């Protein structure tokens, strides 16, 4: 299954999990946002940190989403390097 398909099926559950953390504005970017994901692709999620998010929280959030969706998930709070900023030009709401 493509990651975008898993995300579409579990969208409400994904949003409920994300809502447990001190973040807002969850968005996807990368291959899922462009509609170019294939089996084996990951899901890149960008969130806005409300100032209390720890690295442990990010790791835990990634693990929960990975367990739910059955695909690798990476959570980002900012996109600093040029490649990440280019990928983020295709950001879309979750």
N, C-alpha and C positions, 0 to 999 in steps of 0.2 A: 504494500500500500504506500502511496506517495504521502509524504508528511502533510501536504495541504489537505488531503482527504481525511487523514486522522484528525487534523485540526478542525475541519468543518464538522465532523461527526461529534466531537467533544468540546466545541466552542464554549458552551455555557459552563461546563465543568472546569475548563481552563481558566475562564474569567473568575470563577468562584475561588479557585486555588490562588490566583494572583491577588485577589482582593484580601487575602489573609496577611499580606505583607505590606509594609509602608511604602507602596509605590502607586503611581497613577499613570494614566495614558499608555497602556500596553499596545505596542504596535509590532508588526512583523516586517522584516526586510530580507533582502537576499533572494535566493531562488524561489522561496515560497511566495513572496510578494510579487515577483515577476511572473509567476506561473510556470517556472522552468524547473521545478523540483522533480526529482525522480526517486525511486526507491533507493534508500541509502543516504539521501540528502538529510541535512539537519534543519531544524527550525531556529531561526535567529529572532529573538524577541528583544525589543528595546523598551525600557520603562523609565519613568522619571522617579528618581529617588527622592523621597520626602524627608531625607536627612537622617533617618534612623536605620537604614538598611545596612546590614553587615555582610562580609564575605560569606559567612556561614549561612545567612539568609539566602543569598544568591545560589549557593551550592544546593541548599535544601529545596529551593524553588525549582531549580533545574532538574533535580532528582525526581521530585513529585510529578512534574510535567512529563518527564521521560517515561516514568512508570505508567502514567495514564495513557500517553500517546503511542508508546512503543517505538519511538524514534529519538535520536539525540536532540537535545534542546540546549541552546546557549542563550543566557540572559545577559543583556548589556545595559549599563546605566548611562554610558556616554560613548561616543564614537570619536576617538582622538586621531587615529592614524588615517592617512589619506585614502587607503583602500576601503576602510570601514565607512568613511564619509561618502565615498562613491557608491558603495552598496546601499547606504542609507538613503540615497536619492530616490529609492523606490519604496520608501516606508509607507505602510498602509495600516489603518486601525485593525485591531484584532476582531 
